[in-house]
Amino acid sequence: MDLHSQAAQRPGGDDSYLFGPRQAWFAFAMTLGLMMVDYIDRQVIVSLFPHLKEAWGLSDKQLGALVSAVSVTVALGAVPIALVADRVSRVKSIVAMATVWSLASISCMFTRNYGQLLAARAVVGLGEAGYGSVGAALIASHFPARMRGALMAAFFSAASVGSVLGVLLGGVIAAKWGWRAAFGLVGVPGLVLAIFYLAVRDYRTVALTPRIERATRSTGGTARAIVGRLMRSRTLLWVCIAAPAQLILVSAIWAWLPSFLNRTHGLAPDQAAMRAALVVLCGALGSVFWGAVADRAGRRRPAAKLHVTAMVCVASAAVIALAFGAPHIGIALSAQMQFALLAFGGFLMTCTVGVVAAVVIDVVHPGIRATGASVLSLFQNLLGLAAGPFIAGLLSDAWTLQHALVAMPVFGLLAAWFFVIASRSYERDLLLVAQTVEADTAAAPLAPPRGAAA
């Protein structure tokens, strides 16, 4: 039985719930909760930068690497972990991931030097690798196809909410009990949610055609299958370039805004963290809003959703550049006006979050959805989330932090350009994947699939 055979058993085909609304929304709530915890553990460190700089005398490049290390290991582990999840069990894989990253986060409080902390942060990323893509595939399979864009935006907006809480909690906990305690306390919720996640219903493992089965049986075959898919789908290729370009801007602002407010405006670390958390919260709201706008724009013409995303990327670059660069072009901004611009820029710059996940799911075979989404995750983490904080830190050491942040919006302009290119092939690729799935369904064996619903 393949995904389309399962869809045919739903009351409304692919436009209905897989197990019913109650099971779908429970799966969504649990997956959303773990996504928030994922990013709490990932982002808690940015509000601890002033404490770490004072305690260990770290450079901005070293501080940025503590954020980037997580994204690097997320990128390297995303594809193999998602491949295992696709063929074995999404639910069990997610439980294992949450357990690993939570324990690794707790271990950060026991580190005694920079090298140990960097290694522990890398293990946090290894645990988180594949979570976004596997969680997105699970949600997409539970819900009707017509709801995917908004649901993906809501799911990935939890990353913004988690980042808000991570920044906020890190600053508050460090102010009261020290920076080490911050790592320990934020690691506990993930362990609790991992236990409850076992109650989520998994969807049946999709039976692959012999051709795809052979392609994904080995590491080399997997790599060739991924390259073949990228070469076949121009939309997937360009989205995997556009998405990380915008995330370079997003991750740089999220990582360095607390330090900017501390150094430039003299705010205490906990107060700077609270201000920065508000900007990240605006990003959480923006990701849902722009995901819904893109969905509406794409109802009549699918490519329009990528055109809207490109325009908002340009707007975000302009607003962020003005917020940090106004003094350099003779425009006097009060601290309140600058913060208002940053908040508005935060609302704009997360416009890609839900759109890119929905587009990628649209243009890959249903049997390898999590693996396809993990390709996007690899690019986003390695070229986007890992690069942004490190590039900004490197430029900050060479220039100043403010000058570094003025330069980052150029990546938003590049993202807009790549999204426009992706839009040119999107509708063609939608048709191509529909034809491929139809052909694969007709050729699929009648043998029962491996795996069963949890």
C-alpha positions in Angstrom: 0.0 0.0 0.0 1.4 3.4 -0.9 0.4 6.8 0.3 -2.2 7.2 -2.4 -3.7 3.9 -1.5 -3.9 5.1 2.1 -5.4 8.4 0.9 -8.1 6.5 -1.0 -9.2 4.8 2.2 -9.9 8.2 3.8 -13.5 9.5 3.7 -12.4 12.3 1.4 -9.3 10.8 -0.3 -6.2 13.0 0.0 -8.4 15.9 1.1 -9.4 14.4 4.4 -7.7 13.4 7.7 -5.7 10.2 7.8 -7.0 9.0 11.2 -9.5 11.6 12.0 -9.3 15.2 13.4 -8.6 14.2 17.0 -5.6 12.1 16.2 -4.3 14.7 13.6 -4.5 17.6 16.0 -2.9 15.6 18.9 0.0 14.7 16.6 0.2 18.3 15.5 0.2 19.6 19.1 2.9 17.2 20.2 5.1 17.8 17.2 4.7 21.5 17.6 5.6 21.3 21.3 8.8 19.4 20.5 9.7 21.9 17.8 9.5 24.7 20.4 11.7 22.7 22.8 14.1 22.0 19.9 14.7 25.7 19.4 14.7 26.6 23.1 17.7 24.3 23.5 19.2 25.6 20.3 18.8 29.4 20.9 19.3 29.6 24.7 23.0 30.3 24.2 22.6 33.6 22.4 21.4 35.4 25.6 24.4 33.9 27.4 27.0 35.4 25.1 27.8 38.3 27.4 28.3 35.9 30.3 30.5 33.5 28.3 32.6 36.4 26.9 33.2 37.6 30.4 33.9 34.2 31.9 36.2 32.8 29.2 37.2 35.8 27.2 35.8 34.5 23.9 35.9 36.3 20.6 32.8 37.0 18.6 33.9 34.4 16.0 34.0 31.8 18.8 30.6 32.8 20.2 29.1 32.6 16.7 30.6 29.1 16.3 28.6 27.9 19.4 25.4 28.7 17.4 26.8 27.4 14.1 28.0 24.1 15.5 24.4 23.0 16.1 23.3 23.8 12.6 26.4 22.0 11.1 25.6 18.7 12.8 21.9 19.2 12.1 22.8 19.5 8.4 25.1 16.5 8.3 22.7 14.2 10.1 19.4 15.3 8.5 19.4 13.1 5.4 20.4 9.8 6.9 18.2 10.2 9.9 15.2 11.2 7.8 15.9 8.2 5.5 15.7 5.8 8.4 12.5 7.5 9.7 10.9 7.2 6.3 11.6 3.5 6.1 11.2 2.5 9.8 9.1 4.7 12.1 8.6 8.5 12.3 7.3 8.4 15.9 10.1 6.3 17.3 12.7 8.3 15.5 11.3 11.5 16.9 11.3 10.1 20.5 15.0 9.1 20.1 16.0 12.5 18.7 14.3 14.4 21.5 16.0 12.3 24.1 19.4 12.8 22.7 19.2 16.6 22.2 17.7 17.1 25.7 20.4 15.2 27.4 23.1 17.0 25.4 21.6 20.3 26.3 21.7 19.4 30.0 25.3 18.3 29.6 26.3 21.8 28.6 26.0 23.0 32.2 28.8 20.6 33.2 31.4 21.8 30.6 34.6 23.5 31.9 36.1 25.1 28.8 35.2 26.3 25.3 36.1 23.1 23.6 33.9 21.0 25.8 31.0 23.4 25.3 31.5 23.4 21.6 31.4 19.6 21.5 28.3 19.4 23.6 26.5 21.9 21.4 27.4 19.8 18.4 25.7 16.8 20.0 22.6 18.9 20.6 22.5 19.5 16.8 23.1 15.8 16.1 20.0 15.0 18.2 18.0 17.7 16.4 19.1 16.5 13.0 16.1 15.4 10.9 13.5 16.5 13.4 12.0 19.3 11.3 11.7 17.2 8.1 10.4 14.1 9.9 7.9 16.1 11.9 6.7 18.0 8.8 6.2 14.7 6.9 4.2 13.3 9.9 2.0 16.4 10.0 1.5 16.5 6.3 0.3 12.9 6.2 -2.2 13.4 9.0 -4.0 16.4 7.5 -5.8 17.1 4.3 -3.6 18.4 1.5 -5.5 21.7 1.3 -4.2 22.6 4.8 -0.5 21.9 4.3 0.8 25.4 3.6 -0.8 27.0 6.7 0.1 24.0 8.9 3.7 23.9 7.8 3.9 27.7 8.5 2.4 27.1 12.0 4.7 24.1 12.6 7.9 26.0 11.6 6.7 29.1 13.4 7.1 27.1 16.6 10.9 27.5 15.9 10.4 31.2 16.3 8.4 30.8 19.5 11.0 28.4 20.8 13.7 30.9 19.9 11.8 33.6 21.8 11.6 31.4 24.9 15.2 30.3 24.6 16.5 33.8 24.4 14.1 35.0 27.2 14.6 32.1 29.6 18.4 32.1 29.1 18.6 35.7 30.1 16.3 35.4 33.1 17.8 32.1 34.4 21.4 33.3 34.0 20.6 36.5 35.9 19.2 34.6 38.8 21.2 31.3 39.0 24.1 31.7 36.5 24.6 30.7 32.9 25.2 27.1 33.6 21.8 26.6 35.1 20.2 27.9 32.0 21.4 24.9 30.0 20.2 22.4 32.6 16.7 23.8 33.1 15.8 24.1 29.4 16.8 20.5 28.7 14.2 18.9 31.0 11.0 19.6 29.0 12.2 17.7 26.0 12.6 14.5 28.0 9.1 14.8 29.3 7.5 15.4 25.9 9.5 12.5 24.4 7.7 10.1 26.7 4.2 11.5 25.8 5.1 11.4 22.1 4.9 7.6 22.1 1.1 8.1 22.1 1.2 9.7 18.6 -0.1 7.6 15.8 2.4 6.9 13.0 1.4 6.5 9.3 2.2 3.3 7.5 5.5 3.1 5.9 5.0 3.8 2.2 5.7 1.0 -0.2 8.3 2.1 -2.8 8.5 1.0 -6.3 11.5 -1.4 -7.0 13.4 1.5 -8.7 13.1 3.8 -5.7 13.7 1.0 -3.3 17.0 0.1 -4.9 18.0 3.8 -5.1 17.6 4.3 -1.3 19.0 1.0 -0.1 22.6 2.2 0.4 24.4 5.4 1.4 25.8 5.7 -2.1 22.4 5.0 -3.7 20.8 7.5 -1.4 23.3 10.2 -2.5 22.7 9.4 -6.1 18.9 9.5 -5.6 19.1 12.9 -4.0 21.4 14.3 -6.7 19.0 12.9 -9.3 16.0 14.5 -7.6 17.7 17.8 -7.3 18.7 17.7 -11.0 15.3 16.7 -12.0 13.4 19.3 -10.0 14.7 22.7 -10.8 12.2 24.1 -8.2 13.7 22.0 -5.4 17.2 23.1 -6.4 16.5 26.8 -6.4 14.4 26.7 -3.2 17.3 24.9 -1.5 19.5 27.9 -2.5 16.9 30.6 -1.8 15.8 29.4 1.7 19.3 29.4 3.3 20.1 32.8 1.8 17.2 34.3 3.7 18.1 32.3 6.8 21.6 33.8 6.9 19.9 37.1 7.6 17.4 35.6 10.1 20.0 33.6 12.1 22.4 36.5 12.2 19.8 38.9 13.7 18.5 36.3 16.1 22.0 35.4 17.3 23.5 38.8 17.7 20.6 41.2 18.5 21.0 40.6 22.3 24.7 41.4 22.1 24.0 44.5 19.9 21.5 45.9 22.4 23.9 45.2 25.3 26.9 46.8 23.6 25.3 49.7 21.7 22.4 50.7 24.1 24.0 49.5 27.3 21.1 47.2 28.3 21.8 44.5 30.9 22.0 41.0 29.4 18.7 39.9 30.7 17.0 43.1 29.5 18.7 42.8 26.1 17.4 39.2 25.9 13.9 40.3 26.6 14.0 43.0 23.9 15.5 40.6 21.4 12.9 38.0 22.3 10.1 40.4 21.2 11.7 40.7 17.8 11.9 36.9 17.5 8.2 36.8 18.6 7.3 39.1 15.7 9.1 36.6 13.5 6.9 33.8 14.8 3.7 35.8 14.0 5.1 36.8 10.6 5.9 33.2 9.5 2.3 32.2 10.0 0.9 35.4 8.5 3.0 35.2 5.4 2.5 31.5 5.0 -1.3 32.1 4.9 -0.8 35.0 2.4 1.3 32.8 0.1 -1.3 30.0 0.3 -4.0 32.4 -0.7 -1.9 33.9 -3.5 -1.1 30.5 -4.9 -4.7 29.2 -5.1 -5.2 30.3 -8.7 -1.6 30.2 -9.8 0.8 28.2 -7.7 3.9 30.2 -8.8 2.4 33.3 -7.2 3.2 32.1 -3.7 6.9 32.2 -4.6 6.5 35.7 -6.1 4.9 37.0 -2.9 7.7 35.4 -0.8 10.4 37.1 -3.0 8.7 40.5 -2.5 8.6 40.1 1.2 12.3 39.1 1.3 13.2 42.4 -0.4 11.1 44.3 2.0 12.7 42.6 5.0 16.2 43.4 3.7 15.3 47.1 3.2 13.8 47.5 6.7 16.7 45.7 8.5 19.3 47.6 6.6 17.6 50.9 7.5 17.3 49.9 11.2 21.1 49.3 11.5 22.4 51.6 8.8 20.4 54.8 9.3 23.1 56.6 11.3 25.6 55.9 8.5 23.5 57.7 5.9 22.6 60.7 8.0 19.3 59.6 9.4 18.8 60.0 13.1 16.8 57.3 14.8 15.8 57.2 18.4 16.3 53.9 20.3 12.5 53.4 20.2 12.3 54.0 16.4 15.2 51.6 15.8 13.6 48.9 17.8 10.2 49.4 16.0 12.0 48.9 12.7 13.7 45.8 14.0 10.4 44.4 15.2 8.8 45.1 11.8 11.8 43.6 10.0 11.5 40.5 12.3 7.9 40.2 11.2 8.9 40.3 7.5 12.1 38.2 7.4 10.6 34.9 8.4 8.2 34.9 5.4 9.9 31.8 3.9 9.5 29.4 6.8 6.2 27.7 5.9 6.3 28.3 2.1 9.6 26.5 1.4 8.5 23.4 3.4 5.2 23.2 1.6 6.8 23.7 -1.9 9.4 21.0 -1.2 6.8 18.5 -0.1 4.8 19.3 -3.2 7.7 18.5 -5.6 9.0 15.2 -4.1 7.6 11.6 -4.3 5.3 10.8 -1.3 7.4 7.8 -0.4 10.5 9.9 0.3 8.8 13.1 1.7 10.8 13.2 4.9 14.0 12.5 3.0 13.1 15.2 0.5 12.4 17.6 3.3 15.7 16.7 4.9 17.5 17.9 1.7 16.0 21.3 2.3 17.0 21.0 6.0 20.6 20.2 5.1 20.8 23.3 2.9 19.0 25.5 5.4 21.1 24.5 8.3 24.6 24.2 6.7 24.3 27.2 4.3 21.8 29.3 6.3 21.6 28.8 10.1 25.2 27.8 10.5 26.6 30.5 8.2 24.6 33.5 9.5 25.9 33.8 13.1 29.5 32.8 12.1 29.7 35.3 9.2 28.3 38.1 11.4 30.8 37.2 14.2 33.6 37.2 11.7 32.7 40.6 10.3 32.1 41.9 13.8 35.7 41.0 14.8 37.0 42.7 11.6 34.7 45.8 11.8 32.1 46.3 14.5 29.0 44.4 15.4 26.8 47.2 14.0 28.7 47.4 10.7 28.4 43.6 10.4 24.6 43.7 10.9 24.3 46.4 8.3 25.9 44.1 5.7 23.7 41.0 6.4 20.5 42.2 4.5 22.3 41.6 1.2 21.5 37.9 1.6 17.8 38.8 1.7 18.1 40.3 -1.7 19.9 37.2 -3.0 17.1 35.1 -1.6 14.4 37.1 -3.4 16.2 36.6 -6.7 16.5 32.8 -6.2 12.8 32.6 -5.3 11.8 34.3 -8.6 14.0 31.8 -10.5 12.3 28.9 -8.6 8.8 30.2 -9.5 9.5 29.7 -13.2 9.6 25.9 -12.9 7.2 25.3 -9.9 4.1 24.6 -11.9 5.9 22.3 -14.3 7.4 20.3 -11.5 4.0 19.9 -9.8 2.7 18.3 -13.0 5.8 16.2 -13.3 5.6 14.8 -9.8 1.9 14.0 -10.2 2.7 12.1 -13.4 5.5 10.2 -11.7 3.4 9.2 -8.7 0.6 8.0 -11.0 3.1 5.8 -12.9 4.7 4.5 -9.7 1.3 3.7 -8.2 0.3 1.7 -11.2 3.7 -0.2 -11.1 3.8 -0.7 -7.3 3.7 -4.3 -6.0 0.7 -5.5 -4.1 2.8 -6.9 -1.2 2.0 -5.5 2.3 4.2 -2.6 3.3 6.9 -2.7 5.9 5.9 -1.0 9.2 2.5 -0.3 10.6 0.6 2.4 12.3 1.7 3.0 15.8 
